[in-house]
Amino acid sequence: MDEHCWIDTPLGTMYLAIRDGALHEAGFVETWARPVLSPDADAAAEELSSEAEFVRDAVAGYFDGDVEAIEQIDIDPDGTEFQRSVWQAIREVPAGQTASYQQIAQAVGKPSAYRAVGTATGRNPLGIAVPCHRIVRSDGGLGGYGGGLDRKQWFLEHERRHLKLSKNGHD
C-alpha cells in the first residue's frame, strides 16, 4: 500500500512516500526532482497506517532533536544493487559523524568507485533516512547536497548539537 504525507520542518516542507510500511521516497518539496502531490491534495486528509505514522513520527522526532530516530525507519528505495549498497553504507554512518565518498566506496567493496558513490549519493531518494548529508569530500569539505549546502550544514550542526546535549544529560 502506498501512502504519503508532509512534515513541516525548520528547513521547509518534506514529502514522505511510504510503501508497504517502509519509507520509499523523502525530500524537500521545493527541491524535489519531480512533481509531487501538494499537501492540499485530497489524499493529505487520508488516515495513515500505523507503519506510516511511525515513519512520519520518526522523521518529526529527528527534527525535534532525537537525531537517531531515523535509524529505526525501514527503507525501500528504488535503485540499482550498487546504489542500494551505497545507501545502506551511508545509513551506517552514525549521527553527528561524517564519512568521505572514498570511505563509502571502501565500505561497499569498490575502493576505486568513489565517483560512482558520489553519483549514487546524488540520486538518493531518501534524503533523511539515508543521511547523505553525512558524506563529505576526502579533504573534509562539504561537497554537494541536493537540498543545498545550507541544509547540509544545518543537518550536521543539528546532529552534533543534540548528541552533545544528550551526552550531557539534557534534552
N, C-alpha and C positions, 0 to 999 in steps of 0.2 A: 504494500500500500504506500503510495506517495503522499506526503504531507509537506506543507511549507508554512513558515511563519517568519515574522520580522521581529527584530530586537533593536530598540533604541539604545545606543552605546555612546560613551563620551566622544567617539570618533565618527559617528554617523550611524545611519540605519543599516543593520546587517540582515541579509536574506539567508534563511536556512531552509534547505530542502532535505527531507528525511525520507529514506526509502527502507521499508521493512524494519523500522526502528533504529536504523543506522544513519549517521549524517552522510549525505550524498554530495551536497554542494553547500558552500557557505562563502559569503563575501559581502563587501560593502556595496550597497545598491548603486551608488553613483560611479563606482569604478568597475562594475560588473561588465564582463566582455560581451554578454548577450542580453537581450531583453528578459526581464523577469516580471512577474505579476506585481502590480502595485499593492502596497499594504491596504489600499482601499478596496481591493477586489473582493467579491462576494466570498471567496474561499477563505479570506482572512478571518471571517467570523465563525468558521467551522471549528468544532471542538477537536483538540488534538488527542491522539492516543497517549497512553501513559509513557510509552517509549519516546515519543516526540516531545512530550513535556519534559522528560528527563534531559534530553539533548538541549532544549531551549533553556532550561534552568541551569544546566552546567555552563553553558556559554554566558548566561547572565551572571552566574557566580564568579566566573573568571573576571569579568569586568568589575564586579563588586569587591575583588581582592583575593578570592580563592583561586590563585593562578594555576593551581594543579588540577582544578576541576575538569578541565578539558581532556585530561588523560583518561578519564573514565568513559568518554564517549566512544561508542563503536563507530567505525567509519566504513563506508562502502563507496569509494570514488571510482569513476570510470577512468581507465588509463591502461597503458601497456604494462606488461610484467615489470619492466625496468622502472617505469615511473612509480608504480606501486611500491617497489622495493625502496626507492629513494624516499618516498613519502613516509614509509614505515620507519626508515632510519632517522628521518627528521623528527618523528614523534618521540624517538628515544633520547633526544637532546633535552636535558632537564630544564625546567622553567628557571629563568634567570641566568642561564648559561648560553654560550654560543658555540658553534662548530663551523669550520670552513667547508666550502664546497669540496675541497680535496679530502677532508676527513670523512665526509659523507660518501664520496666515491670509494674510499678505502673500506668503509663500513659495509658497502654493498658488494665488495669483492671486485671492483673495477677501478683500481687506483689511478689509472690514467684518464678516466672518463669524467674528470671534474667539470668540463664544459657541458657534457651531456647532463650531468647532475644539475648544473645551473639552468639548463633548458627545462628539465623536469620540474625543478623548483618553481620556475616561472609559470608552469602550467598547472600548478597546484590548485585544485578546485575546492579545497577545504582550508581557506585562509586562517582559520582559528584552530581547528583540531589537528591540523598538520602545520605546526607553528614555524613556517618558513621564515618568519621574522628573526628567528634564532640563527639563521645561516648567514655567515659573513664571508668576506674575502679573506684570503690567507694572511694578508697584512693587517687584518683587524678592521678594515674599512667596512662600512655597512653593505656595500654592493647595491643591488637593485631590490625593489619591492613593488609588486603590482598595485598595492594600495597607497603608495607614496612613501618616501623616506621619512617624512614627519611621523607617519603612523608607525613605521618600523621602530623608530627611536622611542616613541611613546610606549609601545608594547614592551620593549626591553627595559625601560625605566620602570614601568608599572610592575613588571615581574620582580625586578630587583628590590624595589621599594617594599612590596608586600611580603616577599620572602624574608627580608631583613626584619620587618615588623613582627612576623610570626615567630622568628627565631628569638626575638627579644621579649616574647610573651604578650605582644599587643596585637589587636586586630584592626 
